Amino acid sequence: ATTAIGLITRPLVRVTQAFKLLRQGHYKKITETGTEREVIELVSAYNDTIAKLEQLHNKLADEAEIDGLTGIYNRRSFN
């Protein structure tokens, strides 16, 4: 029973720690997973969310530096 509980709790602890890092602005994917289907799906959904957030962050960073009308770098990009 203890082994089964560990199979569930260890991955959940990793996911919890990864969410704490995410709130601090660090995009870190989870590399290790448990063996239970639900845990694997949770980790997969988290990693997919991280990938989408990274893409969105990069897109917003680019849009913040490039003028939408002229397509050239704006004053913010030089600072």
C-alpha positions as CSV (number, residue, x, y, z in Angstrom):
1,A,0.0,0.0,0.0
2,T,2.8,2.4,0.8
3,T,4.4,1.8,-2.6
4,A,1.1,2.5,-4.3
5,I,0.7,5.8,-2.4
6,G,4.3,6.8,-3.3
7,L,3.5,6.1,-7.0
8,I,0.8,8.7,-6.8
9,T,2.2,11.3,-4.3
10,R,5.7,11.7,-5.8
11,P,4.5,12.8,-9.2
12,L,1.9,15.1,-7.6
13,V,4.7,16.7,-5.5
14,R,6.7,17.2,-8.7
15,V,3.6,18.8,-10.4
16,T,3.1,21.0,-7.3
17,Q,6.7,22.2,-7.3
18,A,6.5,22.8,-11.1
19,F,3.4,25.0,-10.6
20,K,5.3,27.0,-7.8
21,L,8.1,27.6,-10.3
22,L,5.6,28.6,-12.9
23,R,4.1,31.3,-10.6
24,Q,7.6,32.7,-10.2
25,G,8.0,32.9,-14.0
26,H,10.1,29.8,-14.6
27,Y,8.8,27.5,-17.4
28,K,10.0,24.0,-16.4
29,K,8.6,20.9,-18.0
30,I,8.3,17.8,-15.9
31,T,10.4,14.9,-17.1
32,E,9.6,12.1,-14.8
33,T,6.1,10.7,-14.5
34,G,4.3,8.0,-12.4
35,T,2.8,4.9,-13.8
36,E,-0.9,5.7,-13.1
37,R,-2.8,6.9,-16.2
38,E,-4.3,9.9,-14.5
39,V,-0.9,11.1,-13.2
40,I,0.6,10.7,-16.7
41,E,-2.3,12.7,-18.2
42,L,-1.9,15.4,-15.6
43,V,1.8,15.8,-16.3
44,S,1.1,15.8,-20.0
45,A,-1.6,18.5,-19.7
46,Y,0.8,20.5,-17.5
47,N,3.7,20.2,-20.1
48,D,1.3,21.2,-22.9
49,T,0.3,24.2,-20.9
50,I,3.9,25.2,-20.4
51,A,4.6,24.9,-24.1
52,K,1.7,27.1,-25.0
53,L,2.6,29.7,-22.3
54,E,6.2,29.8,-23.6
55,Q,4.9,30.4,-27.2
56,L,2.5,33.1,-26.0
57,H,5.2,34.8,-23.8
58,N,7.6,34.9,-26.8
59,K,4.9,36.2,-29.1
60,L,3.9,39.0,-26.6
61,A,7.5,39.9,-26.1
62,D,8.0,40.3,-29.8
63,E,4.8,42.3,-30.2
64,A,5.9,44.6,-27.3
65,E,9.1,45.5,-29.2
66,I,7.8,45.7,-32.8
67,D,5.4,48.4,-34.0
68,G,2.3,46.8,-35.3
69,L,1.8,49.4,-38.0
70,T,5.3,49.9,-39.4
71,G,6.8,46.5,-38.5
72,I,10.0,48.1,-37.1
73,Y,11.4,48.0,-33.6
74,N,9.9,50.6,-31.3
75,R,11.5,52.6,-28.5
76,R,10.9,49.8,-25.9
77,S,13.2,47.5,-27.9
78,F,16.1,49.9,-27.6
79,N,15.7,50.3,-23.8
